[in-house]
Each structure stands twice: as structure tokens, then as C-alpha cells.
Amino acid sequence: MEQNDKREVTEALREFIDEYLIRMIISNPVEKQGMSKVKIRPLKQKDLLLFQAEEFIGNQAFHKNLTKEECADYAADLLAGTFRQLELESAKGQVRVLISKKGVPGIKLKRIPQKITALPVVTDHNRQKNYILKEGTPIPFLVDLGVMSENGSIIKSRYDKFRQINRFLEFIEDILPRLHKDRENVIIDFGCGKSYLTFAMYYYLHVQKGYSIRIIGLDLKQTVIDNCNRLSESYGYDKLRFYHGDIASYDGVSQVDMVVTLHACDTATDFALAKAVSWGASVILSVPCCQHELNKHIENSLMAPVFQYGLIKERMAALYTDALRAEILENQGYRTQILEFIDMEHTPKNILIRAVKQGEKKNNRSQIDEIMKFLHGNLTLYDLFYKE
């Protein structure tokens, strides 16, 4: 892109990068390696208006905060060789930029002529704007779970939970094209616990989006299961049921479209992932926790000076575990991402593994074997798939 073209793009964006911005998405990368997409949204930190860029690189997402001027230059720079497309939505209008094969930008602007009477909701860093579940509208399960008052306002002490629920639904929103509109989708939530997110899933997919779904919640605590079933029945959620059962031995269904496993402890996550693959689930969403297995056995002479520090060894073992799980899922035909989630109540872990079935298996078995040898460790998911 020539300097004059870049300057034209920058000026077009600056008109819309302000408190009226809703979202900006930069996509269609020139190269397969590196960033695959960038999402930009406004946020407030104290009294300062900033713009947060979420960069998707491989299986990870990275964030950076920018000023208005930095944001316009940043977006224009990305279009000068890294990406070919930008779409911006604002209360003031829309901008679309397409870069030709010769590097020439095509800019389309659509301004909204009417007078803007109210600003979009731009919240601080701890309160994302444009929540999927809206504050101010009473949602029965959120009221009963103590997250929302009867008039629809969020209980101050439970705002983190409200934010966590909405963040989880954003992950669901991204995989909607993988769900079926013409038949019932079967979803299993292993280790559902109090089921904040299970109820949210049902409400979002069935009540808001109109998908035909059947959700099965599974947990080992009978009192929790009984309470969740009472709530589900009281809301008329006839396709949401909870059962007492173990992840490893559950065989209540033969076909599943999506498997969710949130804070399933230690090897329970591995059994859930293996079950999901055996069912041929189109989508897997997993937030692991309490990962002790690899930490108990991990041993490597090269890493011994690092592993002598218990806390470091524990955290590295947890990261190795999730990375290996992601690679094993890739080997089983899933396109897998490791994304940043919001800390759960029961664990400081904030990694979400999102895997989407794509059919083509990654040829990485030899690399997985080498890593396992390097670590001299044990991983249940590895054994479930590869043990002779």
C-alpha cells in the first residue's frame, strides 16, 4: 500500500474511532502464518477512553490497549501487508476496506445522517460493553443464582460472574455456524456444578437464538443435580436436564454435537476430551483445572534447575498439559485454539481449549511422542489415544 493510500485509510478510520465505535474486525490475512484476525473494541480505564485490540495468533489471543490515534495507525499498518479486509461498525455508520492484489485499498463509507441522541455503552475494563445477556432485563436463572436482582440490575458483588458468563457466551457465539439449524443439537456439559454457564448456554442458544437443542448436565454431586433440575423445570427448560454420573463411564447418548467441560479436575478433563472425540463432536470447549498428573511424573535433566522450584514446575506442567491436549486434538482432526478465559471461582486457571472438528488430522504424532519422551511424564489423554 502506498503512503497516500495508507494516509487515506487512516483518516477514514479516525472519523469513526471514538466513543461511538461498536466494533472493528480486521481479517483475511495475506500469509497463513502469524495473525489470523484482529478484533478491536472500545473500553474505559478510569476516565480514559482506549481501544483494545485482540490479536489471534495460532492457538492464542493477545491484547493491547491503544489510544484513538494509535488505533487508526495500527489498523492501517495491518492493512499495509498483513491483512486484506477491515469492517468497522459504529453508531455513526460503517466503514469497509478491501485491499486489492496490487495493494490498492477500496474504501466504502456509510454515514448515519440522523442525530445521535445517546452514546453506545462503553464500559470500564472490568465491564465489557455490548453484553450478550443484557443488564436491565431480568433473566430468571440469573435472579435465582444471585447474579441479578428482580429488576434486572447486576448484584455488585456478582459482576465478575456476570462478566464471566457473557465471555463464555462469546465463545459459543463464534461456533454457531457449527451447530445445526434443521435438527436438534445435543450438548453435554461434564462437571456442570452449579450450572451458571449451562443455564446461560440454554438461554442463549434456545431462547435468544432459537436453536433446537438438548443439553445434558453431568456432575457427581447429587444435591447440586437435584437443585439444577428443580430450577430447569421451573423455567420450562424441558430440554435441559441434569444427571448424577461420572465422566469416564457415561454412555447415556450415542451422538453428541458439542461437549463442554468446565473445571473438570485433573484427568477428568482428559476423559471428557476422549469422550467428545469418540462421539465425533463438532465442537469442544474445555476449561481445565487442578492438573496434577504430569506434575507428579515430569522429569528432565535439562530442565532440572527450573523444576527444582515447585511453583514453577507446577505451572509449567499445567501449560505443557494443555498444549499437549491441544496437539492431540489436532491429531484427531480438530482445529484447536488455546484462548484466555476469565478466572473461575474454583481455580486460578484461565485457559480455555476450543476445538472445532475439521476432518483432516494433523500429522504431528511423532512430535507428540518426542515431547512425551522429553518430559518423561504421563498424560491420560495420550494413553487413551496412543497406548498400545
N, C-alpha and C positions, 0 to 999 in steps of 0.2 A: 504494500500500500504506500503510495506517495505521501509526502509530508502534507501537501494541501488536502488530500483525501482524508488523512488522519485528523487533520485540524477540523474538517467539516463534520466528521463523525463526533469528535469531542464536543463541539459546540451544540450539535443536535441533542446530545445526551444531557449536557448541562442544563438545558431548558427544563428537563423532567426529573433530574436527580435532586430532589428536595423533600420536604415533609409530606408531599402528596404521592411520592413513589409507593407503589404496592409491591412490585417485584421486577427483577430483571434476570433473564436466563441467557447465558452465552453457551452455545453448543456447536455441534458439527465440527469436531477437531480435524485439523489438517493431517496430523500424524496419529497413529493408533496408540503410540506410547505417550506417556505424560498425562496431562489433564484431559478428562473426558467431558467435563461440563462444569460450569460455574453458576451458582445461584447467588443473587445479591438482594438483600432486604434492608430497610432502614431500622435502626434501633436507637434508643436513647440511653446514654450513660450519664446519670445525674441530669444536668441541663444541656448536655452536648448532643447534637444530632450527628450520628455516624451512619455508615453503611457497611454492613457485614457481608463479606464475600466468602462463600463456602465453595472451596475447590475440591473436586472429586478427582483423586489420582489413584489409579489402580483400585485397590480394595479399601482405601482410606479417604477420609474427608478432613480437610484442613480449613481453618478460619482465620481471617484477618479483618480488622476494622479500618475503614478509610474515611477521610473527610470528603465533602462534596467534590472538591477539585481533584483530589486523588482518585476518587471513584471514576470520574469521567475519563481521566487519563489512563487509568488501569484497564477499563473496558476497551478503550480504543487501542491500547497496546496489544491486548489479547486478539483483537481482530486484524492486527497487522502481521499475521503469520501463524498464529496458534489455532484460531477458530474462524469459521466462515459465517456464523449466524448469531444474531442478537435479537431478543424480543424483550421489550420493556412495556410494562403496564403501569399506568399512573391514573390518579383521579383527574388529571388534566388531559389525558389522552394516551396514545400508544406510539411506540417507535419500533420499526423493524429494519434491521440492517442485514443485507446479504452480500457476501464478498464473492465476486466472480473468480473464475480460474486464473484470470490475469491480475487479480488483486485489487480490482476496482469495486468500491462499495456502492451498493444500491440502497438508498435511504428512503424509507416511507414513513411519513409523519401523519398522525391523525389527532388533531387537537379537538378537545371537547369545548364547544363555544359557550355553553351555559355557565352562569356564575356558580362558583363552588361555594357552598354555604357551610360546609363542615369538612374538617381535615380527616383523612384516614386515621385509624387508631395506630399511633406509633408509640410503642411501649418501651420501658427500660430493658436492660439486658436480661433481667430475670422474668420479663413478661412479654413473650412474643406477641406480635400483632397478628391479626387475622387467624385466630384460633379456629380449628375445625369445629370444636364444640364451643359455642358462643357463651360468653358470660352475659348474664342478664336474662337468659331463657332457662327456666327451671327444667332440669333433666332428672327424672325420678331416681335413677340409680345413683347419681352423684349426690343427691339430697340424702338418701338413705345411708350412703357410705361416708357422710360427714364432710364431703368436699364442697358442697354447695348449699346455700340457705334456701328456704322455701320460696324466696322471691327471685332466685336466680343469681344472687351475688356469691362470689367465691369466699369461703371462710379463709381469713387471712393466714392462719397457721397451716392451711392445707393448699396454699397456692402452688407450692412445689409439686404436689401430687397432681394438681390440675394441669400444670405445665408438662409434667411427665406423660400424662395420658394423651395430651394433644401431640406431643413429639412422637409418641408411638403411632398415633393415627396417621402422621405424615409418612411414616414408613409404609403403612398399609396403603395410603393413597398412591404411592409410587408403583405399587404392584397391581393395581386394579385391572390393567389390561390382561393380566394373567388369570383372572377369575372369569367364570362363565356367566353370561347374561341369560342363556337359554336353558339352563338347568340348575339344580340345587348344588351348591358348593359345600363340601364337607370340610370343616375346620376343627382341628384338635388342639387344645391348649393343655400341655402337660405341666403339672406342678402349678396349677392355676391359683392356689392360695385364696386370698380374699376376693380375687377376681375383678379388681378395678378395671384392668385392661381387657378382660374377657367381656364384661358388660359393655365397655366402650366400643369394642370391636363389633358386637352385635348391633348396637345402636347405630353406629356409623354405617356399616355395610347394609343392614336391612332397613332400618327406619329412615336414615338420611339418603342412602344411595339406591335403595330398592332392590338389592341383590337377593336372590333366593338362597338362603344359607341354612346350614345346620351346624351348630357349634357344640362341641363336647368338651367340658372341662373335667380334668382328671387330677385328683390330689389324694394324699394319704391321710389327711385329717378329716375324719367323719363329721365332726361338728361344723367345720367350715363348709363342707359339701352340703350338709343339711340346710344351713343358713342361706347359701347361694341359691339353692333350689327354691326355697321359700320366696326369695326376692324375685327370681326369674318368673315364677308363677304369678306373683302379684302384679308384675308389669305386663303380663300377657305375652312374654317371650317364649312362645311354645316350641321354638326350635333351638332353645338354649337349655341344655341340661348338664348337670354335674354328677360325677360318679366317683366312688372311692376305688382307687386302683393304683397299681404300680406301673411305671413307665415301661420297664423291660418286658413285662408279661402281658401287656394289654393287647387284646385281639378282638375288641368289640366291633370293629369295622374292617372291611377288606379294601376299601379305596378311599383315599384322602387327597384333597386338593391343596390344603395349606396346614402346616404344622407350626405351632408357636410353643416355644419353651422358654419361660422367663424365670430366672434364678433357680433353675433345677440344679441341685447341689452336686458337685464333683462329677462322678461318672454317669449320673442320671442324664446329664446333657448328652453324653455320647450315645446312650441307649435311645434317647429321643431322636437324635440325628439319624441313627441307623434305621430306626422305625420309619422315619419320614422318607428316606431313600428307598426302603423296601416297598413302600406304598406308591412310589413314583410321584410324591407330592410336587406340585408345580412351584410352590413357594415354601421356604423355611425361614422363620425368624427366631433367633435364639440369643438370649442374654445369659451367658454362663456365669456361675459364681462358685465360690468355695472349692477351688481347683487344687486338690492336694496330691493327686496321683503321680504326676510327673515330678513334682517337687520331692516326693519321697524317694524316688529312684534315680533322679538325674545325677549323672557323674561324668566329668570330662576333665582330663588332666590340664588341657589348655585353659579351661575356664575356672579351674580350681581357685585361683586367687580371688576371683569375683564371687564364686559360690560360697566362699567362707563366710560371707555376710548374709545371715539368714533372711533378712528382709529383701535384699536384692535378689537372692536366689528364688525366693517365693514369687516375687513379681515377674522375674524373667521366665520362670517355669509356667506361670499363668499365661504370659504372652506367647511363649512357644506353643503352649497347648492350643490356644485359639488359632494361631497361624497354621498349625498342622491340621486342625479340624477344617479350616477353610480350604487348604490344599487337597485334603482327602475328598471333600465335597466337590471340588473342581474335577478330581479324578473320577468321580461318579457321575459327571455330566451336568454339574451346576455352575452357573456363573455366580461367583461368590464375592461379596464385599464385606469388609470389616469397618463398621461405622461407629461414630461416637454417639452414645445414648446419654441419658440423664441418670445420675446415681440413683440406684434403687434404695428402698428403705432398709433392706436386709443385708446389703453388701455394698462396698465402695466400688465394685466393678462397674465400668460404664462403657463396655464394648457390646455392640450388637452385631451378630453374624447374620447377614441377609443373603440367602442363596436362592437363585431362580433357575429352574430346570431348563436347560437349553439343548439337551440331547447329545451333543458332541462332548466326549470325555477328554479331559486334558491329559496329555501324555507326560505325566510327572511322577509316575510311580517310583522310578529309580531315584529321583531326588528325595522323595519322601523317605524311602528306605535308608538313604545316606544320612539324612538328618536324624532319624531314629538311632542309627549306629553311633553317630557323633555324640548324641546326648546320653547314650546308654540308659535310656529311660523306658517307661512303659506307658502306653496310651490305649485305653479301652477301645476307642473308635478305630484305631489302627488294627487292633486284634480282631475286631468284629468283621472287618472287611478283608484283611490280608492274612490272618493266621492260618497256617496250613493244617 
